[in-house]
């Protein structure tokens, strides 16, 4: 089984990313469960504006990301919180994924059929629940199954303050460390023949 985590930080490599650190706890648990994990730091790539899976211009990296998404049964999207909103990078990723609404597999089913997704959110301000709802709403439109509580966040709360990597845990205002029903996707896609497992998100 494979999982892809798309880090939608605004910080290019090798800069430190809070939005890389928190999802690492999720992907680490997935790996312990025997899931093969792939990670994309979207801001390092040339992802052009658009709502198609094909390259918008020469050098557009989205077709490769699209192929990596389709190669995985589990998708994790991680975004920082800016002004209570998902990052512009996260929105760009979702815009490009919009093309998947009309894509089908060999059986004529939506390509996201029997795939699961979760969300990780960081930020030293409030707004995590809004960011989660924006991202999960888009993924559900595309056809992903979003298991209950398949998300985690670290938000300090209103106003400036330390970030996750600045010793922000335990957070003073709001922190969610749920347990979500991942890594095992819905029954038909599970190759292990086992009931849905649970991984600690955060």
C-alpha positions, 0 to 999 in steps of 0.5 A, a space after each residue: 500500500 502506498 501513501 503520498 503526502 503533499 506538503 503545501 508550505 510556502 518555504 522552499 527547500 532546504 528552509 525549515 518547514 513547520 508544515 513538514 515537521 507535523 506531517 512527519 508524525 503521520 507519515 512515520 506512523 504510516 511507515 510503521 504500519 508497512 505503508 510505502 510513503 512518498 512526499 512532495 514539497 509542492 513549492 519546490 516544483 513548477 506547478 502552473 495555474 490551471 485545472 488540467 492534468 496535462 502540462 500547461 507549459 513546458 516544464 510544468 511539473 504537475 503531470 508527474 505529481 498527478 501520476 504520483 497521486 494516482 499511484 497511491 491509495 492514501 493522500 495526505 495534504 498538509 497546509 499552513 494557515 495564513 489569514 485563516 486560509 489554506 496556503 496559496 500552494 494548497 489551493 494551487 494543488 487543489 485547482 490542478 486536482 479539479 481535473 480529476 473530477 472527470 477522470 475515470 479508471 479502467 472500470 469507468 469509476 472516478 479515479 479517486 474511488 476507494 482512495 482515502 485522504 487526510 489533512 494536516 494543518 499548522 499555524 500560529 494563528 486560529 483557523 485550522 478547522 476552516 482550512 481542514 474543511 476547505 481541503 477535505 471539501 475539495 477532496 470529497 468533491 473529487 471522490 476521496 473518502 475522508 474517514 472520521 477525524 482523519 486530520 490533525 492540526 497545531 494552531 497556537 490561537 489568535 495573535 502572534 506567537 511561537 510556531 510548532 518547531 519553536 517549542 509550541 507543543 503543547 500548544 496553549 490555545 488549541 491542539 488536536 491529536 485525533 486518531 483517524 482510520 488510516 492507513 487501511 482504505 475502504 474494504 475493496 481497496 485493502 490488499 491485506 484483507 484486514 479491517 480498517 486500521 488506525 493511525 495517530 494523527 499528530 
